[in-house]
C-alpha cells in the first residue's frame, strides 16, 4: 500500500513490552510512503533502543523535552506543527492517565498538548490494568475529547494473562492509520459488518447452516473501506478472500458472531448485519460423532440463537444499526415489522423468491426501508449496490435519521 505518501506521522512510543512491535509498525508506515519521526518516553527506551528506531525511521529519535541540541534541530513546537497525525503505539495506562489530565511533564505529553493534528492511541497493557475503572474513565474521556483509540485487542498477553489489552498488530494499526487519512463519506468512522452464514454444530463433524455466500457483506466491507471507514468484518465460514485494508474476524456459530460483534461495540459508529444467522442451534453438541441407529426418524432438539443485530441495537449507546431482511412475500411490510421489532435504523429488504438475485448470485435488487421512507434500488451487481448502499447509510447516519 502507498496510501500514506507524503503523510507526516509522529510516532510516540511509551513503556510497554509491545514497544518491540513499534519497529515493525515504523517499517510498515515507511513502506506505505509516510515520513516518520519518533518520540520515545524514557520507559520506552527500556524496551527497544532509540538506535533501532532511528535506523528504521531514517530520522533521529526525539527523547527529551529539555535537550538544547534537539531543540536546536527540530524543537518540540516545530515537531508538533510538523505532524499530520500523532500516533502513539503502544500507549501505556500511565501515558493515557497523564495525557487525559493534561500534563506536559515529558516530550510526548507536551507534543500532544501542542499539536493540532489528530491524535490516535493504540493502548497496550495488562488486561486488569485495561479493565481498571480509572483507565476506562481515562479512555472514555480521551475519546470524548476527540482522541481516537485503535483497539486494544483481546488475547494472550506477555505476562501470561488472557483478555483485553493487547496492542493491535502493526499491520492493523498501519491500515487503520491510513484509513483515517482517507477523506471519504465515512472518513474515520468505525463500521462493523456481519457476513456469511453461521454453522451450528451437531457433533464434531456435522452442522446446521445455510447457503449464504457472504458476497453482499464482503462487497459492503469493500465499499465502506473505499469510503474511508475503519471496517471490522465479522464473517461466518465463506469462500471469499479477506478484503484488503479491513480487519476480518472469522467465526463459526451465532454465539461466536455475537461475541465478536459486541467486542469494542462502544467504538462502533455503524453496524451492518448482513449475515444469515441460524435462528436455532442444537440444544447440545455431541462430544463424539453421532452413530446411525435403527430408527427411521431422528429428532433434533433446537434452541433459539441470540438475535445479534437486535442485541447491538439494544445497547445503551447504540451505533447506527442496519439490518437485512430476506423475504419471499410481502417484502416491505415484513421489513417494516423487523425495523420496529429489532429497533433498527434502516433495513435492506430483498425478495429471495426471485432466482436472479439473493443468496448465491452476483446481483441483487433491494428495497431500502427506513422509518421515513421506502426506496427501491434497481437490479445491479452486488459491488455496485454495495457502493450505493454505503452512500445511503453514510448520509442517513450523518443526518441522524432513524
Ligand atoms: O429475523 P431475521 O432473521 O429475518 O432478520 C434478519 C436480520 O437480522 C439480518 O440483518 C440478520 O443479519 C439479523 N439477524 C441477527 N441475528 C440473528 C438473526 C438475524 O443479527 N440471530
Boltz pocket constraint, residues with backbone or C-beta under 6 A from the ligand:
constraints:
  - pocket:
      binder: B
      contacts: [[A, 194], [A, 254], [A, 273], [A, 274], [A, 275], [A, 276], [A, 277], [A, 278], [A, 279], [A, 305], [A, 306], [A, 307], [A, 308], [A, 309], [A, 310], [A, 322], [A, 323], [A, 324], [A, 325], [A, 326], [A, 338]]
      max_distance: 6.0
